[in-house]
Amino acid sequence: MLERIAKTIERYAMFRPGMAVGVAVSGGADSVCLLHVLQELDLRLHVLHLNHKLRGEESLGDVEFVRQLAERLGIPCTLQEADVEAAGGNLEQTAREARQAFFRQARAGGLVERVALGHTRSDQAETVLFRFLRGAGTAGLAGIRPVTYDGLVRPLIEVSREDVEHYLRERGIAWREDSSNAGSQFARNRIRHQLLPQLEREWNPSIRENLAHTADWALAEEAYWEEELSRLSAKLLQEKNGFVSFSCAALRQLPLAASRRLVRRAMEWAKGDLLGIGFQHVSAVLDLIASPNGHGRVQLPELEALRSFDWVRFGSRGARPGNYRMPVPVPGTLQIPGGLRISLELIEKAETSETPDYVYNNGMGGLDWPRLSGFLEMRNWQPGDRYQPAGSTGEEKIKTLFQHARIPLWERRQWPVLVDGESIVWSRRFGAAAGVAANSGSRSILRIREMESD
């Protein structure tokens, strides 16, 4: 067993010599075994114990047991409490979150660099079956990660619970039994004590080993996809102002396996996690992408996917952005809600370059300054707004210009237009109004530049 643990530690590069490692010790067999095994390595250990205060005197007994064990082994120990029951909600989830917070605190404070947990191959089998029953994909079937991005490692992940208890008995090492592990209140206990034994008896005596192998396969698949998704995400996903968007055409060109994962990644970036996100949500978004109708909306847990023309955007279901109206300094720069800056500069014709700046091109345009009243305001586009852009044959609704240019719905709400009194004299992308546009005869020009905010 020790050889297998050593190979696991080496395989996943869990530690380096002299590293400060926290060992999460509950007092149970797995964590007690983990502590004794790691003591044989060249590490600076620190025992971490969190009292969830769920079992009264029994929990206090665990605290004292862990304290004495650390003292006997000469290892520093940090004990902490969390009133999990008072927090309400799902007890298992709340307890898990409390432990994660405890471990993050230990790492952030410089007490330890990594935290070792006592999960075994038996825990892995139970986790895979539990997630399969809940409808997890390969990411979920990868089960418990041997090493996580937030510094958690699991050296016992390739040995069984039976191996652990045999190791302890053989050496006369005591441990604590958690009475809550025997009850049927928690789903994991029902899987451990009822479902898995039944599957072993009636279907496959090697079911636990097979489930653990499934996790190994899925973990390797996920490692490949993680690298591939990083490449695809950098190329195809756009993140701005808390929203994540992508091109439908680009996603339709990907294999189904890749497009499913990229949709999940976009949801995760926009929401912050994938809690509550299931197969049906990913499928609904893929249907939205495949639809010949260029507009649509899918409601997701704490999230919505909105399609406009070729683009799908993910974001939280919050209030719509408000209107804005602001005086225009000349010269000066305006910060437009949504991440755009507009620079306005008054120049004389003699100062222009050989390429005239009054031609609206690539985010630049110009107005004939003497034809303006001088009282200018920048505001967002409003339904019904219309004007005649320079070069067009007549007045048009800006909404029509949006449609011709295939501007997504979410970009329109805060689209800037420049008004002189009540007349629109300039609009983002569509340029100066015909009646005030700078031309070859203009002497004094209001030069307007559009720039993305840093």
Sequence and secondary structure as in RCSB ss.txt:
>XXXX:A:sequence
MLERIAKTIERYAMFRPGMAVGVAVSGGADSVCLLHVLQELDLRLHVLHLNHKLRGEESLGDVEFVRQLAERLGI
PCTLQEADVEAAGGNLEQTAREARQAFFRQARAGGLVERVALGHTRSDQAETVLFRFLRGAGTAGLAGIRPVTYD
GLVRPLIEVSREDVEHYLRERGIAWREDSSNAGSQFARNRIRHQLLPQLEREWNPSIRENLAHTADWALAEEAYW
EEELSRLSAKLLQEKNGFVSFSCAALRQLPLAASRRLVRRAMEWAKGDLLGIGFQHVSAVLDLIASPNGHGRVQL
PELEALRSFDWVRFGSRGARPGNYRMPVPVPGTLQIPGGLRISLELIEKAETSETPDYVYNNGMGGLDWPRLSGF
LEMRNWQPGDRYQPAGSTGEEKIKTLFQHARIPLWERRQWPVLVDGESIVWSRRFGAAAGVAANSGSRSILRIRE
MESD
>XXXX:A:secstr
 HHHHHHHHHHTT   TT EEEEE  SSHHHHHHHHHHTTSS EEEEEEEE   STHHHHHHHHHHHHHHHHHT 
 EEEEE  HHHH S HHHHHHHHHHHHHHHHHHTTS SEEE    HHHHHHHHHHHHHTT  HHHHT S SB TT
SEE TTTTS HHHHHHHHHHHT      GGGGSSSSHHHHIIIIIHHHHHHHT TTHHHHHHHHHHHHHHHHHHH
HHHHHHHHHHH EEETTEEEEEHHHHHTS HHHHHHHHHHHHHHHHSS TT  HHHHHHHHHHHH SSSEEEEEE
TTEEEEEETTEEEEE         EEE  SSEEEEETTTEEEEEEEEEGGGS SS TTS BTTEEEEEGGGS S 
EEEEE  TT EE BTT SS EEHHHHHHHHT  HHHHTT EEEEETTEEEEETTTEEBTTTB  TT SEEEEEEE
EE  
